[in-house]
Amino acid sequence: MNDRVDYFRSLISSLRPGGRVAILDFHPRGFFSGMFGHRIEKEEVRREMEAAGYQLLNDYDVVDSQHFQIFAKAER
């Protein structure tokens, strides 16, 4: 994905009222960090989602190697 901020910004209009976006990814230094091409710090995910117009609702460290965040459209 070339521009994640633009991509997630374009999805806002598709969310139903109260809709959520969940993102599960691997920590860059976790066990699976060399596999699958996924490795984004959860802080970077949060910055990009906030830039796209979302607010963080929940943040979980599922296991040592993964993080899971739930976002909703930001209240303006």
PDB file of N, CA, C, O and CB in Angstrom:
ATOM      1  N   MET A   1       0.861  -1.165   0.000  1.00  0.00           N
ATOM      2  CA  MET A   1       0.000   0.000   0.000  1.00  0.00           C
ATOM      3  C   MET A   1       0.910   1.231   0.000  1.00  0.00           C
ATOM      4  O   MET A   1       1.730   1.405   0.902  1.00  0.00           O
ATOM      5  CB  MET A   1      -0.981  -0.004   1.236  1.00  0.00           C
ATOM      6  N   ASN A   2       0.763   2.065  -0.997  1.00  0.00           N
ATOM      7  CA  ASN A   2       1.652   3.216  -1.134  1.00  0.00           C
ATOM      8  C   ASN A   2       1.384   4.312  -0.121  1.00  0.00           C
ATOM      9  O   ASN A   2       2.326   4.833   0.477  1.00  0.00           O
ATOM     10  CB  ASN A   2       1.535   3.780  -2.508  1.00  0.00           C
ATOM     11  N   ASP A   3       0.142   4.672   0.088  1.00  0.00           N
ATOM     12  CA  ASP A   3      -0.187   5.764   1.006  1.00  0.00           C
ATOM     13  C   ASP A   3      -1.312   5.319   1.926  1.00  0.00           C
ATOM     14  O   ASP A   3      -2.490   5.420   1.583  1.00  0.00           O
ATOM     15  CB  ASP A   3      -0.589   7.050   0.230  1.00  0.00           C
ATOM     16  N   ARG A   4      -0.936   4.828   3.089  1.00  0.00           N
ATOM     17  CA  ARG A   4      -1.928   4.297   4.028  1.00  0.00           C
ATOM     18  C   ARG A   4      -2.876   5.375   4.527  1.00  0.00           C
ATOM     19  O   ARG A   4      -4.061   5.106   4.725  1.00  0.00           O
ATOM     20  CB  ARG A   4      -1.235   3.644   5.208  1.00  0.00           C
ATOM     21  N   VAL A   5      -2.375   6.597   4.735  1.00  0.00           N
ATOM     22  CA  VAL A   5      -3.232   7.679   5.238  1.00  0.00           C
ATOM     23  C   VAL A   5      -4.350   7.962   4.241  1.00  0.00           C
ATOM     24  O   VAL A   5      -5.515   8.036   4.630  1.00  0.00           O
ATOM     25  CB  VAL A   5      -2.403   8.966   5.499  1.00  0.00           C
ATOM     26  N   ASP A   6      -4.015   8.120   2.971  1.00  0.00           N
ATOM     27  CA  ASP A   6      -5.047   8.366   1.954  1.00  0.00           C
ATOM     28  C   ASP A   6      -6.025   7.196   1.853  1.00  0.00           C
ATOM     29  O   ASP A   6      -7.231   7.397   1.707  1.00  0.00           O
ATOM     30  CB  ASP A   6      -4.398   8.619   0.587  1.00  0.00           C
ATOM     31  N   TYR A   7      -5.500   5.984   1.931  1.00  0.00           N
ATOM     32  CA  TYR A   7      -6.361   4.804   1.845  1.00  0.00           C
ATOM     33  C   TYR A   7      -7.393   4.798   2.971  1.00  0.00           C
ATOM     34  O   TYR A   7      -8.587   4.641   2.715  1.00  0.00           O
ATOM     35  CB  TYR A   7      -5.517   3.522   1.895  1.00  0.00           C
ATOM     36  N   PHE A   8      -6.944   4.967   4.205  1.00  0.00           N
ATOM     37  CA  PHE A   8      -7.881   4.928   5.332  1.00  0.00           C
ATOM     38  C   PHE A   8      -8.783   6.156   5.363  1.00  0.00           C
ATOM     39  O   PHE A   8      -9.919   6.072   5.829  1.00  0.00           O
ATOM     40  CB  PHE A   8      -7.119   4.818   6.645  1.00  0.00           C
ATOM     41  N   ARG A   9      -8.304   7.277   4.881  1.00  0.00           N
ATOM     42  CA  ARG A   9      -9.158   8.467   4.778  1.00  0.00           C
ATOM     43  C   ARG A   9     -10.313   8.184   3.815  1.00  0.00           C
ATOM     44  O   ARG A   9     -11.443   8.610   4.058  1.00  0.00           O
ATOM     45  CB  ARG A   9      -8.333   9.704   4.299  1.00  0.00           C
ATOM     46  N   SER A  10     -10.034   7.473   2.732  1.00  0.00           N
ATOM     47  CA  SER A  10     -11.080   7.178   1.746  1.00  0.00           C
ATOM     48  C   SER A  10     -12.127   6.196   2.282  1.00  0.00           C
ATOM     49  O   SER A  10     -13.234   6.125   1.748  1.00  0.00           O
ATOM     50  CB  SER A  10     -10.452   6.613   0.478  1.00  0.00           C
ATOM     51  N   LEU A  11     -11.794   5.448   3.318  1.00  0.00           N
ATOM     52  CA  LEU A  11     -12.741   4.480   3.879  1.00  0.00           C
ATOM     53  C   LEU A  11     -13.741   5.093   4.851  1.00  0.00           C
ATOM     54  O   LEU A  11     -14.776   4.487   5.127  1.00  0.00           O
ATOM     55  CB  LEU A  11     -11.989   3.388   4.575  1.00  0.00           C
ATOM     56  N   ILE A  12     -13.457   6.271   5.370  1.00  0.00           N
ATOM     57  CA  ILE A  12     -14.321   6.874   6.387  1.00  0.00           C
ATOM     58  C   ILE A  12     -15.767   6.971   5.907  1.00  0.00           C
ATOM     59  O   ILE A  12     -16.693   6.684   6.665  1.00  0.00           O
ATOM     60  CB  ILE A  12     -13.805   8.264   6.766  1.00  0.00           C
ATOM     61  N   SER A  13     -15.961   7.368   4.666  1.00  0.00           N
ATOM     62  CA  SER A  13     -17.328   7.535   4.159  1.00  0.00           C
ATOM     63  C   SER A  13     -18.067   6.199   4.042  1.00  0.00           C
ATOM     64  O   SER A  13     -19.294   6.183   3.940  1.00  0.00           O
ATOM     65  CB  SER A  13     -17.299   8.229   2.798  1.00  0.00           C
ATOM     66  N   SER A  14     -17.342   5.086   4.055  1.00  0.00           N
ATOM     67  CA  SER A  14     -17.966   3.763   3.964  1.00  0.00           C
ATOM     68  C   SER A  14     -18.368   3.192   5.318  1.00  0.00           C
ATOM     69  O   SER A  14     -19.109   2.212   5.387  1.00  0.00           O
ATOM     70  CB  SER A  14     -17.030   2.807   3.283  1.00  0.00           C
ATOM     71  N   LEU A  15     -17.882   3.803   6.392  1.00  0.00           N
ATOM     72  CA  LEU A  15     -18.217   3.296   7.725  1.00  0.00           C
ATOM     73  C   LEU A  15     -19.652   3.648   8.095  1.00  0.00           C
ATOM     74  O   LEU A  15     -20.100   4.775   7.880  1.00  0.00           O
ATOM     75  CB  LEU A  15     -17.249   3.861   8.776  1.00  0.00           C
ATOM     76  N   ARG A  16     -20.348   2.706   8.635  1.00  0.00           N
ATOM     77  CA  ARG A  16     -21.683   2.974   9.171  1.00  0.00           C
ATOM     78  C   ARG A  16     -21.523   3.765  10.462  1.00  0.00           C
ATOM     79  O   ARG A  16     -20.447   3.757  11.060  1.00  0.00           O
ATOM     80  CB  ARG A  16     -22.482   1.645   9.417  1.00  0.00           C
ATOM     81  N   PRO A  17     -22.569   4.443  10.898  1.00  0.00           N
ATOM     82  CA  PRO A  17     -22.488   5.119  12.198  1.00  0.00           C
ATOM     83  C   PRO A  17     -22.082   4.111  13.283  1.00  0.00           C
ATOM     84  O   PRO A  17     -22.669   3.035  13.399  1.00  0.00           O
ATOM     85  CB  PRO A  17     -23.852   5.793  12.557  1.00  0.00           C
ATOM     86  N   GLY A  18     -21.093   4.473  14.054  1.00  0.00           N
ATOM     87  CA  GLY A  18     -20.581   3.580  15.088  1.00  0.00           C
ATOM     88  C   GLY A  18     -19.624   2.522  14.573  1.00  0.00           C
ATOM     89  O   GLY A  18     -19.170   1.671  15.338  1.00  0.00           O
ATOM     90  N   GLY A  19     -19.308   2.565  13.269  1.00  0.00           N
ATOM     91  CA  GLY A  19     -18.411   1.578  12.667  1.00  0.00           C
ATOM     92  C   GLY A  19     -16.997   1.673  13.210  1.00  0.00           C
ATOM     93  O   GLY A  19     -16.582   2.716  13.714  1.00  0.00           O
ATOM     94  N   ARG A  20     -16.276   0.595  13.104  1.00  0.00           N
ATOM     95  CA  ARG A  20     -14.915   0.505  13.626  1.00  0.00           C
ATOM     96  C   ARG A  20     -13.978  -0.045  12.562  1.00  0.00           C
ATOM     97  O   ARG A  20     -14.397  -0.745  11.640  1.00  0.00           O
ATOM     98  CB  ARG A  20     -14.871  -0.376  14.885  1.00  0.00           C
ATOM     99  N   VAL A  21     -12.693   0.288  12.711  1.00  0.00           N
ATOM    100  CA  VAL A  21     -11.631  -0.291  11.898  1.00  0.00           C
ATOM    101  C   VAL A  21     -10.650  -0.937  12.869  1.00  0.00           C
ATOM    102  O   VAL A  21     -10.156  -0.281  13.786  1.00  0.00           O
ATOM    103  CB  VAL A  21     -10.923   0.796  10.980  1.00  0.00           C
ATOM    104  N   ALA A  22     -10.372  -2.214  12.670  1.00  0.00           N
ATOM    105  CA  ALA A  22      -9.424  -2.934  13.520  1.00  0.00           C
ATOM    106  C   ALA A  22      -8.160  -3.231  12.720  1.00  0.00           C
ATOM    107  O   ALA A  22      -8.224  -3.667  11.571  1.00  0.00           O
ATOM    108  CB  ALA A  22     -10.050  -4.250  14.069  1.00  0.00           C
ATOM    109  N   ILE A  23      -7.019  -2.989  13.344  1.00  0.00           N
ATOM    110  CA  ILE A  23      -5.737  -3.252  12.699  1.00  0.00           C
ATOM    111  C   ILE A  23      -4.919  -4.156  13.611  1.00  0.00           C
ATOM    112  O   ILE A  23      -4.692  -3.848  14.781  1.00  0.00           O
ATOM    113  CB  ILE A  23      -4.971  -1.923  12.389  1.00  0.00           C
ATOM    114  N   LEU A  24      -4.487  -5.267  13.051  1.00  0.00           N
ATOM    115  CA  LEU A  24      -3.629  -6.222  13.744  1.00  0.00           C
ATOM    116  C   LEU A  24      -2.344  -6.323  12.941  1.00  0.00           C
ATOM    117  O   LEU A  24      -2.384  -6.602  11.743  1.00  0.00           O
ATOM    118  CB  LEU A  24      -4.324  -7.629  13.907  1.00  0.00           C
ATOM    119  N   ASP A  25      -1.217  -6.103  13.578  1.00  0.00           N
ATOM    120  CA  ASP A  25       0.053  -6.175  12.862  1.00  0.00           C
ATOM    121  C   ASP A  25       1.133  -6.707  13.791  1.00  0.00           C
ATOM    122  O   ASP A  25       0.928  -6.842  14.997  1.00  0.00           O
ATOM    123  CB  ASP A  25       0.451  -4.791  12.300  1.00  0.00           C
ATOM    124  N   PHE A  26       2.272  -7.003  13.212  1.00  0.00           N
ATOM    125  CA  PHE A  26       3.412  -7.515  13.960  1.00  0.00           C
ATOM    126  C   PHE A  26       4.293  -6.370  14.437  1.00  0.00           C
ATOM    127  O   PHE A  26       4.488  -5.390  13.718  1.00  0.00           O
ATOM    128  CB  PHE A  26       4.224  -8.494  13.104  1.00  0.00           C
ATOM    129  N   HIS A  27       4.827  -6.495  15.653  1.00  0.00           N
ATOM    130  CA  HIS A  27       5.835  -5.551  16.125  1.00  0.00           C
ATOM    131  C   HIS A  27       7.084  -5.735  15.260  1.00  0.00           C
ATOM    132  O   HIS A  27       7.420  -6.864  14.904  1.00  0.00           O
ATOM    133  CB  HIS A  27       6.157  -5.767  17.654  1.00  0.00           C
ATOM    134  N   PRO A  28       7.776  -4.646  14.918  1.00  0.00           N
ATOM    135  CA  PRO A  28       8.958  -4.763  14.058  1.00  0.00           C
ATOM    136  C   PRO A  28      10.045  -5.686  14.608  1.00  0.00           C
ATOM    137  O   PRO A  28      10.817  -6.249  13.831  1.00  0.00           O
ATOM    138  CB  PRO A  28       9.543  -3.407  13.834  1.00  0.00           C
ATOM    139  N   ARG A  29      10.119  -5.850  15.902  1.00  0.00           N
ATOM    140  CA  ARG A  29      11.164  -6.694  16.472  1.00  0.00           C
ATOM    141  C   ARG A  29      10.612  -7.994  17.046  1.00  0.00           C
ATOM    142  O   ARG A  29      11.293  -8.682  17.807  1.00  0.00           O
ATOM    143  CB  ARG A  29      11.908  -5.937  17.548  1.00  0.00           C
ATOM    144  N   GLY A  30       9.397  -8.320  16.685  1.00  0.00           N
ATOM    145  CA  GLY A  30       8.784  -9.547  17.182  1.00  0.00           C
ATOM    146  C   GLY A  30       9.288 -10.780  16.449  1.00  0.00           C
ATOM    147  O   GLY A  30      10.081 -10.682  15.512  1.00  0.00           O
ATOM    148  N   PHE A  31       8.822 -11.927  16.884  1.00  0.00           N
ATOM    149  CA  PHE A  31       9.245 -13.212  16.339  1.00  0.00           C
ATOM    150  C   PHE A  31       9.013 -13.309  14.832  1.00  0.00           C
ATOM    151  O   PHE A  31       9.854 -13.849  14.112  1.00  0.00           O
ATOM    152  CB  PHE A  31       8.513 -14.334  17.042  1.00  0.00           C
ATOM    153  N   PHE A  32       7.883 -12.792  14.348  1.00  0.00           N
ATOM    154  CA  PHE A  32       7.540 -12.891  12.932  1.00  0.00           C
ATOM    155  C   PHE A  32       7.984 -11.675  12.127  1.00  0.00           C
ATOM    156  O   PHE A  32       7.525 -11.486  11.000  1.00  0.00           O
ATOM    157  CB  PHE A  32       6.055 -13.077  12.780  1.00  0.00           C
ATOM    158  N   SER A  33       8.856 -10.859  12.673  1.00  0.00           N
ATOM    159  CA  SER A  33       9.203  -9.599  12.009  1.00  0.00           C
ATOM    160  C   SER A  33       9.830  -9.790  10.636  1.00  0.00           C
ATOM    161  O   SER A  33       9.744  -8.888   9.802  1.00  0.00           O
ATOM    162  CB  SER A  33      10.143  -8.815  12.874  1.00  0.00           C
ATOM    163  N   GLY A  34      10.445 -10.910  10.378  1.00  0.00           N
ATOM    164  CA  GLY A  34      11.057 -11.136   9.078  1.00  0.00           C
ATOM    165  C   GLY A  34      10.137 -11.789   8.065  1.00  0.00           C
ATOM    166  O   GLY A  34      10.525 -11.987   6.914  1.00  0.00           O
ATOM    167  N   MET A  35       8.929 -12.125   8.474  1.00  0.00           N
ATOM    168  CA  MET A  35       7.994 -12.822   7.591  1.00  0.00           C
ATOM    169  C   MET A  35       6.846 -11.918   7.165  1.00  0.00           C
ATOM    170  O   MET A  35       6.535 -10.938   7.842  1.00  0.00           O
ATOM    171  CB  MET A  35       7.445 -14.065   8.279  1.00  0.00           C
ATOM    172  N   PHE A  36       6.242 -12.238   6.083  1.00  0.00           N
ATOM    173  CA  PHE A  36       4.978 -11.664   5.626  1.00  0.00           C
ATOM    174  C   PHE A  36       5.045 -10.202   5.199  1.00  0.00           C
ATOM    175  O   PHE A  36       4.043  -9.690   4.700  1.00  0.00           O
ATOM    176  CB  PHE A  36       3.977 -11.796   6.697  1.00  0.00           C
ATOM    177  N   GLY A  37       6.146  -9.513   5.361  1.00  0.00           N
ATOM    178  CA  GLY A  37       6.251  -8.118   4.938  1.00  0.00           C
ATOM    179  C   GLY A  37       5.504  -7.132   5.810  1.00  0.00           C
ATOM    180  O   GLY A  37       5.317  -5.984   5.406  1.00  0.00           O
ATOM    181  N   HIS A  38       5.074  -7.537   6.986  1.00  0.00           N
ATOM    182  CA  HIS A  38       4.348  -6.649   7.905  1.00  0.00           C
ATOM    183  C   HIS A  38       5.242  -6.341   9.088  1.00  0.00           C
ATOM    184  O   HIS A  38       5.810  -7.245   9.701  1.00  0.00           O
ATOM    185  CB  HIS A  38       3.006  -7.291   8.380  1.00  0.00           C
ATOM    186  N   ARG A  39       5.366  -5.071   9.406  1.00  0.00           N
ATOM    187  CA  ARG A  39       6.154  -4.689  10.565  1.00  0.00           C
ATOM    188  C   ARG A  39       5.994  -3.198  10.777  1.00  0.00           C
ATOM    189  O   ARG A  39       6.815  -2.423  10.287  1.00  0.00           O
ATOM    190  CB  ARG A  39       7.648  -5.073  10.389  1.00  0.00           C
ATOM    191  N   ILE A  40       4.992  -2.785  11.472  1.00  0.00           N
ATOM    192  CA  ILE A  40       4.781  -1.362  11.713  1.00  0.00           C
ATOM    193  C   ILE A  40       4.622  -1.145  13.211  1.00  0.00           C
ATOM    194  O   ILE A  40       3.852  -1.843  13.872  1.00  0.00           O
ATOM    195  CB  ILE A  40       3.535  -0.833  10.935  1.00  0.00           C
ATOM    196  N   GLU A  41       5.349  -0.181  13.734  1.00  0.00           N
ATOM    197  CA  GLU A  41       5.203   0.173  15.147  1.00  0.00           C
ATOM    198  C   GLU A  41       3.770   0.634  15.396  1.00  0.00           C
ATOM    199  O   GLU A  41       3.180   1.314  14.557  1.00  0.00           O
ATOM    200  CB  GLU A  41       6.223   1.283  15.558  1.00  0.00           C
ATOM    201  N   LYS A  42       3.219   0.272  16.531  1.00  0.00           N
ATOM    202  CA  LYS A  42       1.834   0.662  16.810  1.00  0.00           C
ATOM    203  C   LYS A  42       1.692   2.171  16.915  1.00  0.00           C
ATOM    204  O   LYS A  42       0.621   2.702  16.620  1.00  0.00           O
ATOM    205  CB  LYS A  42       1.346   0.005  18.096  1.00  0.00           C
ATOM    206  N   GLU A  43       2.740   2.881  17.329  1.00  0.00           N
ATOM    207  CA  GLU A  43       2.682   4.338  17.390  1.00  0.00           C
ATOM    208  C   GLU A  43       2.551   4.948  15.993  1.00  0.00           C
ATOM    209  O   GLU A  43       1.873   5.959  15.810  1.00  0.00           O
ATOM    210  CB  GLU A  43       3.928   4.889  18.090  1.00  0.00           C
ATOM    211  N   GLU A  44       3.208   4.320  15.008  1.00  0.00           N
ATOM    212  CA  GLU A  44       3.095   4.790  13.628  1.00  0.00           C
ATOM    213  C   GLU A  44       1.684   4.552  13.090  1.00  0.00           C
ATOM    214  O   GLU A  44       1.128   5.403  12.395  1.00  0.00           O
ATOM    215  CB  GLU A  44       4.132   4.087  12.732  1.00  0.00           C
ATOM    216  N   VAL A  45       1.113   3.402  13.411  1.00  0.00           N
ATOM    217  CA  VAL A  45      -0.270   3.117  13.007  1.00  0.00           C
ATOM    218  C   VAL A  45      -1.190   4.186  13.579  1.00  0.00           C
ATOM    219  O   VAL A  45      -2.040   4.722  12.868  1.00  0.00           O
ATOM    220  CB  VAL A  45      -0.713   1.700  13.482  1.00  0.00           C
ATOM    221  N   ARG A  46      -1.027   4.494  14.849  1.00  0.00           N
ATOM    222  CA  ARG A  46      -1.890   5.496  15.493  1.00  0.00           C
ATOM    223  C   ARG A  46      -1.736   6.867  14.836  1.00  0.00           C
ATOM    224  O   ARG A  46      -2.733   7.532  14.556  1.00  0.00           O
ATOM    225  CB  ARG A  46      -1.567   5.597  16.993  1.00  0.00           C
ATOM    226  N   ARG A  47      -0.502   7.295  14.588  1.00  0.00           N
ATOM    227  CA  ARG A  47      -0.281   8.603  13.941  1.00  0.00           C
ATOM    228  C   ARG A  47      -0.956   8.655  12.574  1.00  0.00           C
ATOM    229  O   ARG A  47      -1.619   9.638  12.243  1.00  0.00           O
ATOM    230  CB  ARG A  47       1.232   8.888  13.792  1.00  0.00           C
ATOM    231  N   GLU A  48      -0.787   7.605  11.788  1.00  0.00           N
ATOM    232  CA  GLU A  48      -1.364   7.581  10.445  1.00  0.00           C
ATOM    233  C   GLU A  48      -2.889   7.557  10.491  1.00  0.00           C
ATOM    234  O   GLU A  48      -3.545   8.239   9.704  1.00  0.00           O
ATOM    235  CB  GLU A  48      -0.848   6.371   9.670  1.00  0.00           C
ATOM    236  N   MET A  49      -3.447   6.785  11.397  1.00  0.00           N
ATOM    237  CA  MET A  49      -4.909   6.719  11.494  1.00  0.00           C
ATOM    238  C   MET A  49      -5.478   8.049  11.976  1.00  0.00           C
ATOM    239  O   MET A  49      -6.522   8.482  11.488  1.00  0.00           O
ATOM    240  CB  MET A  49      -5.338   5.584  12.444  1.00  0.00           C
ATOM    241  N   GLU A  50      -4.820   8.697  12.913  1.00  0.00           N
ATOM    242  CA  GLU A  50      -5.283  10.014  13.358  1.00  0.00           C
ATOM    243  C   GLU A  50      -5.182  11.026  12.223  1.00  0.00           C
ATOM    244  O   GLU A  50      -6.065  11.871  12.073  1.00  0.00           O
ATOM    245  CB  GLU A  50      -4.467  10.495  14.576  1.00  0.00           C
ATOM    246  N   ALA A  51      -4.125  10.955  11.426  1.00  0.00           N
ATOM    247  CA  ALA A  51      -3.981  11.843  10.272  1.00  0.00           C
ATOM    248  C   ALA A  51      -5.075  11.585   9.240  1.00  0.00           C
ATOM    249  O   ALA A  51      -5.458  12.494   8.503  1.00  0.00           O
ATOM    250  CB  ALA A  51      -2.601  11.664   9.629  1.00  0.00           C
ATOM    251  N   ALA A  52      -5.579  10.355   9.183  1.00  0.00           N
ATOM    252  CA  ALA A  52      -6.635   9.987   8.236  1.00  0.00           C
ATOM    253  C   ALA A  52      -8.028  10.319   8.761  1.00  0.00           C
ATOM    254  O   ALA A  52      -9.013  10.172   8.037  1.00  0.00           O
ATOM    255  CB  ALA A  52      -6.552   8.505   7.919  1.00  0.00           C
ATOM    256  N   GLY A  53      -8.122  10.771  10.027  1.00  0.00           N
ATOM    257  CA  GLY A  53      -9.419  11.176  10.560  1.00  0.00           C
ATOM    258  C   GLY A  53     -10.056  10.212  11.546  1.00  0.00           C
ATOM    259  O   GLY A  53     -11.265  10.270  11.773  1.00  0.00           O
ATOM    260  N   TYR A  54      -9.264   9.331  12.133  1.00  0.00           N
ATOM    261  CA  TYR A  54      -9.766   8.355  13.094  1.00  0.00           C
ATOM    262  C   TYR A  54      -9.259   8.678  14.495  1.00  0.00           C
ATOM    263  O   TYR A  54      -8.291   9.418  14.671  1.00  0.00           O
ATOM    264  CB  TYR A  54      -9.348   6.932  12.688  1.00  0.00           C
ATOM    265  N   GLN A  55      -9.937   8.105  15.483  1.00  0.00           N
ATOM    266  CA  GLN A  55      -9.453   8.186  16.856  1.00  0.00           C
ATOM    267  C   GLN A  55      -9.289   6.774  17.399  1.00  0.00           C
ATOM    268  O   GLN A  55     -10.065   5.877  17.069  1.00  0.00           O
ATOM    269  CB  GLN A  55     -10.422   9.018  17.750  1.00  0.00           C
ATOM    270  N   LEU A  56      -8.283   6.587  18.226  1.00  0.00           N
ATOM    271  CA  LEU A  56      -8.019   5.287  18.829  1.00  0.00           C
ATOM    272  C   LEU A  56      -9.031   5.016  19.936  1.00  0.00           C
ATOM    273  O   LEU A  56      -9.228   5.849  20.820  1.00  0.00           O
ATOM    274  CB  LEU A  56      -6.580   5.221  19.381  1.00  0.00           C
ATOM    275  N   LEU A  57      -9.669   3.852  19.887  1.00  0.00           N
ATOM    276  CA  LEU A  57     -10.615   3.447  20.929  1.00  0.00           C
ATOM    277  C   LEU A  57      -9.991   2.452  21.899  1.00  0.00           C
ATOM    278  O   LEU A  57     -10.170   2.563  23.112  1.00  0.00           O
ATOM    279  CB  LEU A  57     -11.864   2.842  20.300  1.00  0.00           C
ATOM    280  N   ASN A  58      -9.260   1.481  21.362  1.00  0.00           N
ATOM    281  CA  ASN A  58      -8.629   0.446  22.185  1.00  0.00           C
ATOM    282  C   ASN A  58      -7.291   0.062  21.587  1.00  0.00           C
ATOM    283  O   ASN A  58      -7.099   0.109  20.372  1.00  0.00           O
ATOM    284  CB  ASN A  58      -9.540  -0.796  22.310  1.00  0.00           C
ATOM    285  N   ASP A  59      -6.375  -0.314  22.451  1.00  0.00           N
ATOM    286  CA  ASP A  59      -5.021  -0.697  22.047  1.00  0.00           C
ATOM    287  C   ASP A  59      -4.615  -1.907  22.879  1.00  0.00           C
ATOM    288  O   ASP A  59      -4.557  -1.840  24.107  1.00  0.00           O
ATOM    289  CB  ASP A  59      -4.000   0.491  22.231  1.00  0.00           C
ATOM    290  N   TYR A  60      -4.334  -3.015  22.196  1.00  0.00           N
ATOM    291  CA  TYR A  60      -3.977  -4.250  22.886  1.00  0.00           C
ATOM    292  C   TYR A  60      -2.648  -4.773  22.354  1.00  0.00           C
ATOM    293  O   TYR A  60      -2.387  -4.712  21.152  1.00  0.00           O
ATOM    294  CB  TYR A  60      -5.085  -5.315  22.719  1.00  0.00           C
ATOM    295  N   ASP A  61      -1.824  -5.279  23.237  1.00  0.00           N
ATOM    296  CA  ASP A  61      -0.661  -6.066  22.840  1.00  0.00           C
ATOM    297  C   ASP A  61      -1.091  -7.511  23.009  1.00  0.00           C
ATOM    298  O   ASP A  61      -1.078  -8.053  24.114  1.00  0.00           O
ATOM    299  CB  ASP A  61       0.645  -5.717  23.699  1.00  0.00           C
ATOM    300  N   VAL A  62      -1.471  -8.125  21.901  1.00  0.00           N
ATOM    301  CA  VAL A  62      -2.078  -9.453  21.924  1.00  0.00           C
ATOM    302  C   VAL A  62      -1.092 -10.489  22.462  1.00  0.00           C
ATOM    303  O   VAL A  62      -1.380 -11.205  23.421  1.00  0.00           O
ATOM    304  CB  VAL A  62      -2.553  -9.852  20.517  1.00  0.00           C
ATOM    305  N   VAL A  63       0.030 -10.547  21.848  1.00  0.00           N
ATOM    306  CA  VAL A  63       1.149 -11.387  22.277  1.00  0.00           C
ATOM    307  C   VAL A  63       2.399 -10.551  22.080  1.00  0.00           C
ATOM    308  O   VAL A  63       2.320  -9.438  21.561  1.00  0.00           O
ATOM    309  CB  VAL A  63       1.222 -12.757  21.471  1.00  0.00           C
ATOM    310  N   ASP A  64       3.540 -11.062  22.480  1.00  0.00           N
ATOM    311  CA  ASP A  64       4.772 -10.281  22.364  1.00  0.00           C
ATOM    312  C   ASP A  64       5.058  -9.823  20.942  1.00  0.00           C
ATOM    313  O   ASP A  64       5.714  -8.801  20.741  1.00  0.00           O
ATOM    314  CB  ASP A  64       5.934 -11.086  22.868  1.00  0.00           C
ATOM    315  N   SER A  65       4.579 -10.559  19.962  1.00  0.00           N
ATOM    316  CA  SER A  65       4.933 -10.249  18.577  1.00  0.00           C
ATOM    317  C   SER A  65       3.892  -9.418  17.830  1.00  0.00           C
ATOM    318  O   SER A  65       4.151  -9.009  16.698  1.00  0.00           O
ATOM    319  CB  SER A  65       5.161 -11.517  17.836  1.00  0.00           C
ATOM    320  N   GLN A  66       2.717  -9.152  18.426  1.00  0.00           N
ATOM    321  CA  GLN A  66       1.654  -8.460  17.693  1.00  0.00           C
ATOM    322  C   GLN A  66       1.000  -7.359  18.518  1.00  0.00           C
ATOM    323  O   GLN A  66       0.991  -7.388  19.749  1.00  0.00           O
ATOM    324  CB  GLN A  66       0.602  -9.452  17.248  1.00  0.00           C
ATOM    325  N   HIS A  67       0.453  -6.392  17.793  1.00  0.00           N
ATOM    326  CA  HIS A  67      -0.377  -5.366  18.426  1.00  0.00           C
ATOM    327  C   HIS A  67      -1.699  -5.280  17.676  1.00  0.00           C
ATOM    328  O   HIS A  67      -1.770  -5.580  16.484  1.00  0.00           O
ATOM    329  CB  HIS A  67       0.347  -3.979  18.441  1.00  0.00           C
ATOM    330  N   PHE A  68      -2.746  -4.868  18.387  1.00  0.00           N
ATOM    331  CA  PHE A  68      -4.112  -4.837  17.862  1.00  0.00           C
ATOM    332  C   PHE A  68      -4.743  -3.528  18.319  1.00  0.00           C
ATOM    333  O   PHE A  68      -4.816  -3.251  19.516  1.00  0.00           O
ATOM    334  CB  PHE A  68      -4.955  -6.083  18.346  1.00  0.00           C
ATOM    335  N   GLN A  69      -5.198  -2.726  17.361  1.00  0.00           N
ATOM    336  CA  GLN A  69      -5.785  -1.433  17.680  1.00  0.00           C
ATOM    337  C   GLN A  69      -7.149  -1.309  17.014  1.00  0.00           C
ATOM    338  O   GLN A  69      -7.359  -1.798  15.904  1.00  0.00           O
ATOM    339  CB  GLN A  69      -4.856  -0.285  17.236  1.00  0.00           C
ATOM    340  N   ILE A  70      -8.073  -0.649  17.706  1.00  0.00           N
ATOM    341  CA  ILE A  70      -9.415  -0.417  17.178  1.00  0.00           C
ATOM    342  C   ILE A  70      -9.638   1.085  17.093  1.00  0.00           C
ATOM    343  O   ILE A  70      -9.418   1.814  18.060  1.00  0.00           O
ATOM    344  CB  ILE A  70     -10.507  -1.100  18.068  1.00  0.00           C
ATOM    345  N   PHE A  71     -10.077   1.537  15.920  1.00  0.00           N
ATOM    346  CA  PHE A  71     -10.283   2.956  15.642  1.00  0.00           C
ATOM    347  C   PHE A  71     -11.721   3.215  15.216  1.00  0.00           C
ATOM    348  O   PHE A  71     -12.411   2.322  14.723  1.00  0.00           O
ATOM    349  CB  PHE A  71      -9.312   3.441  14.556  1.00  0.00           C
ATOM    350  N   ALA A  72     -12.158   4.450  15.415  1.00  0.00           N
ATOM    351  CA  ALA A  72     -13.454   4.924  14.930  1.00  0.00           C
ATOM    352  C   ALA A  72     -13.241   6.295  14.309  1.00  0.00           C
ATOM    353  O   ALA A  72     -12.216   6.942  14.526  1.00  0.00           O
ATOM    354  CB  ALA A  72     -14.521   4.982  16.085  1.00  0.00           C
ATOM    355  N   LYS A  73     -14.221   6.720  13.537  1.00  0.00           N
ATOM    356  CA  LYS A  73     -14.163   8.060  12.960  1.00  0.00           C
ATOM    357  C   LYS A  73     -14.037   9.073  14.093  1.00  0.00           C
ATOM    358  O   LYS A  73     -14.780   9.014  15.073  1.00  0.00           O
ATOM    359  CB  LYS A  73     -15.424   8.354  12.085  1.00  0.00           C
ATOM    360  N   ALA A  74     -13.099   9.996  13.957  1.00  0.00           N
ATOM    361  CA  ALA A  74     -12.865  10.996  15.001  1.00  0.00           C
ATOM    362  C   ALA A  74     -14.048  11.946  15.100  1.00  0.00           C
ATOM    363  O   ALA A  74     -14.631  12.342  14.091  1.00  0.00           O
ATOM    364  CB  ALA A  74     -11.571  11.783  14.722  1.00  0.00           C
ATOM    365  N   GLU A  75     -14.387  12.299  16.313  1.00  0.00           N
ATOM    366  CA  GLU A  75     -15.415  13.314  16.552  1.00  0.00           C
ATOM    367  C   GLU A  75     -14.784  14.673  16.299  1.00  0.00           C
ATOM    368  O   GLU A  75     -13.697  14.957  16.803  1.00  0.00           O
ATOM    369  CB  GLU A  75     -16.001  13.219  18.012  1.00  0.00           C
ATOM    370  N   ARG A  76     -15.438  15.492  15.544  1.00  0.00           N
ATOM    371  CA  ARG A  76     -14.842  16.797  15.193  1.00  0.00           C
ATOM    372  C   ARG A  76     -15.448  17.900  15.980  1.00  0.00           C
ATOM    373  O   ARG A  76     -15.067  19.058  15.813  1.00  0.00           O
ATOM    374  CB  ARG A  76     -14.999  17.091  13.725  1.00  0.00           C
TER     375      ARG A  76
END
